Amino acid sequence: MFPGKFSLRSIDKCHFQGEEYELHAKVSQNETSKNCLASCGCYLREEKAYFNCAHIECPELFNGPLRDPKCFRQYSHDSCCSINTVCSNETTEGEKQHIHQCTYGGKQYYKGQKFYPVNECKICICDEGYDGSTNEPWCREFPCNVELIYGKNLDDGCVPIYYKSGCCPIDWRCPSSNDTIIEGPNHKNPSPEAEEKELFCKFGSLKLYLQDKLGDDSSNSDCTCITPPYPTCNLKPRPGAS
């Protein structure tokens, strides 16, 4: 979902995964609960329709990790919170041997345990039949809920800011009249192909060619035109941070 595309849609309706929602309509709980959202309804805000969502607060978020190393939580892709807790001291040796295990990245996981593939924006859950891949039904794309939570940011032409190789935005940079361009090697002499194929990034009223950067602002982000049509923004590391 790219910034600005919301401007092409009806302002009195909400949109999610290609579907239109009338005012006061709600997204199915089958969709929202697995994305850790309790409820999402369509409401007017500043004369435009956007979703307003309530987050699910799982008990394990407040209780923290299990203290007993012999215990683990089990999860399902259809539920946000854990669905069960299994402890080996409450399980006979025979039952423990029959709990399915998966191997990924040299580590063992019991059935229902989550694991996160390196350099992939996916969440995986060990289950029977696991084939060692990061494919469905064991793994799914990590839900960032951008359309549901950040509709106004997208509508305003803001671009997401990521932390290193993170999957979901941690902040947004929105166009301002004070924005400037730090010119890259292609800015003064863009190729005819760049114009013809629109190989440039748009940010507010600015046009950035490949390797152009946005000047600094209060978001502490490094925004570069890498993959048009919008700049890619990453949070700048703090001084002295590795």
C-alpha positions in Angstrom: 0.0 0.0 0.0 1.6 3.2 -1.2 1.1 6.7 0.3 -1.3 8.9 -1.6 -3.3 6.1 -3.1 -6.0 6.8 -0.6 -6.6 10.1 -2.3 -8.1 8.2 -5.2 -10.7 6.5 -3.1 -14.1 7.6 -1.7 -13.6 9.9 1.3 -16.8 8.8 3.0 -15.8 5.1 3.0 -13.0 3.0 4.6 -10.9 0.6 2.7 -9.2 -2.7 3.6 -7.8 -5.4 1.4 -9.6 -4.0 -1.6 -13.0 -3.9 0.1 -15.1 -0.8 0.8 -16.7 -0.2 4.3 -19.6 2.1 4.9 -19.5 4.5 7.9 -19.9 2.6 11.2 -19.3 -0.7 9.5 -16.8 -3.1 11.2 -14.2 -5.4 9.8 -14.9 -9.1 10.5 -13.5 -10.3 13.8 -12.0 -13.2 11.9 -9.8 -10.7 10.2 -9.0 -8.4 13.1 -8.5 -10.9 16.0 -5.6 -12.7 14.3 -4.0 -9.4 13.7 -4.2 -8.5 17.4 -7.0 -6.0 16.9 -10.1 -6.4 19.0 -12.3 -4.3 16.8 -12.0 -2.0 13.8 -14.9 0.3 12.8 -15.2 2.9 10.1 -15.7 6.5 11.4 -15.3 10.1 10.2 -12.2 11.9 11.2 -11.5 15.4 9.9 -14.3 15.0 7.3 -12.8 11.7 5.9 -13.5 8.1 6.8 -10.8 6.1 8.6 -10.7 3.0 10.7 -10.6 3.3 14.4 -9.2 0.1 16.0 -8.9 -1.3 19.5 -5.8 -3.4 20.2 -6.0 -6.8 21.9 -3.9 -6.8 25.1 -2.7 -10.4 25.7 -2.1 -11.5 29.3 1.4 -12.7 28.4 2.4 -9.1 27.4 1.9 -8.1 31.1 3.0 -11.3 32.7 6.3 -11.5 30.7 8.2 -14.6 29.8 7.4 -17.9 31.6 9.7 -18.3 34.5 9.8 -22.0 34.4 12.2 -23.1 31.5 10.2 -26.4 31.3 7.1 -24.5 30.1 6.2 -23.0 26.8 3.2 -21.2 25.3 1.4 -22.5 22.3 -0.1 -20.3 19.6 -2.3 -20.5 16.5 -2.3 -18.3 13.4 -6.0 -17.7 14.0 -5.5 -16.2 17.4 -3.5 -13.3 18.7 -2.8 -14.5 22.2 -1.5 -17.8 23.3 -4.0 -20.6 23.3 -2.3 -22.9 25.8 0.7 -23.4 28.2 2.5 -26.7 28.3 4.9 -27.6 31.1 7.0 -30.8 31.0 6.6 -31.3 34.8 2.8 -31.6 34.1 3.3 -33.9 31.2 4.3 -37.6 31.3 7.5 -38.5 29.5 5.4 -40.5 27.0 3.2 -37.5 26.3 6.2 -35.2 25.9 7.8 -37.4 23.3 4.6 -37.2 21.3 4.5 -33.4 21.2 5.5 -32.6 17.6 8.8 -30.7 17.1 10.1 -28.6 14.3 13.7 -27.7 13.4 14.5 -24.3 11.9 17.8 -22.4 11.9 19.4 -25.2 14.0 16.9 -24.7 16.8 14.1 -27.0 18.0 10.6 -25.8 18.6 7.6 -27.6 20.0 4.2 -27.6 18.4 2.5 -24.3 18.9 5.8 -22.3 19.5 6.5 -19.2 17.5 9.7 -18.5 15.6 10.7 -15.7 13.3 12.8 -16.3 10.2 15.8 -14.2 9.8 15.5 -11.4 7.2 11.9 -12.3 6.4 8.8 -10.4 7.6 7.1 -13.6 8.6 5.8 -15.2 11.8 6.0 -19.0 11.9 4.3 -21.5 14.3 5.5 -25.1 14.6 2.9 -27.6 13.6 2.7 -31.1 12.3 4.0 -31.7 8.8 6.4 -28.8 9.0 8.8 -29.1 6.0 11.6 -26.7 7.1 10.4 -23.9 4.8 8.9 -20.5 5.6 5.8 -21.1 3.5 2.2 -21.4 4.5 0.5 -22.9 6.4 3.2 -22.7 9.0 4.4 -19.2 8.2 2.5 -16.0 7.3 3.4 -12.4 6.6 3.9 -10.4 9.7 0.7 -8.2 10.1 1.6 -4.5 10.2 -2.1 -3.5 9.8 -1.1 -0.4 7.9 -4.4 0.2 6.1 -6.3 -0.3 9.4 -4.2 1.9 11.7 -2.4 4.3 9.4 -5.0 5.3 6.9 -4.6 9.0 7.5 -0.8 8.9 7.2 -1.2 7.2 3.8 -3.8 9.7 2.8 -1.6 12.6 3.8 1.3 11.3 1.6 3.4 10.3 4.5 6.1 7.6 4.1 6.9 4.9 6.8 10.0 5.0 8.8 11.6 1.7 9.6 14.2 0.7 12.2 17.1 -1.1 10.5 15.5 -4.2 8.8 12.3 -4.1 10.8 9.1 -5.2 9.1 6.6 -2.6 10.3 6.8 1.2 10.5 7.9 2.7 13.8 7.1 6.2 12.7 6.1 8.3 9.7 7.5 11.2 7.9 5.0 13.6 6.4 5.5 16.3 3.7 6.2 19.8 5.0 6.7 23.2 3.3 10.2 23.1 4.8 11.3 19.9 3.0 14.5 20.1 1.0 16.4 17.8 -1.3 20.0 16.7 -0.9 20.9 16.2 -4.5 22.5 12.9 -5.6 24.6 12.2 -8.7 21.5 11.8 -11.0 19.7 15.0 -10.0 21.0 17.6 -12.3 21.1 15.3 -15.4 18.4 12.7 -15.1 18.2 10.3 -18.0 15.3 10.4 -20.5 14.4 7.0 -19.3 13.9 8.3 -15.7 11.2 10.7 -16.9 9.6 8.4 -19.4 9.3 5.5 -16.9 8.9 7.7 -13.8 12.0 6.4 -12.2 11.8 9.0 -9.4 10.3 9.3 -6.0 7.5 11.7 -5.0 7.2 13.3 -1.6 4.7 16.1 -1.3 5.6 18.6 -4.0 9.2 17.3 -4.4 10.6 15.0 -7.0 13.6 13.0 -6.0 15.7 11.1 -8.5 17.6 7.9 -7.7 20.0 8.5 -4.8 18.6 11.9 -3.9 17.9 12.3 -0.2 15.4 14.3 1.8 17.0 17.0 4.1 16.9 16.4 7.8 13.8 17.1 9.9 12.6 16.3 13.4 11.8 12.7 12.5 15.5 11.8 12.7 15.1 9.7 9.6 17.4 9.0 6.6 15.1 9.1 3.5 16.6 8.2 0.1 15.1 7.6 -3.3 16.0 3.9 -3.8 12.8 2.2 -5.0 10.3 4.6 -6.7 7.7 5.9 -6.5 8.3 6.9 -2.8 11.5 7.4 -0.8 12.7 4.8 1.6 13.1 6.0 5.2 15.1 4.4 8.0 15.6 5.7 11.5 19.1 7.2 12.0 21.2 5.4 14.6 21.9 7.3 17.7 25.5 8.7 18.1 27.7 5.9 19.5 25.1 3.2 18.8 26.4 0.1 17.0 
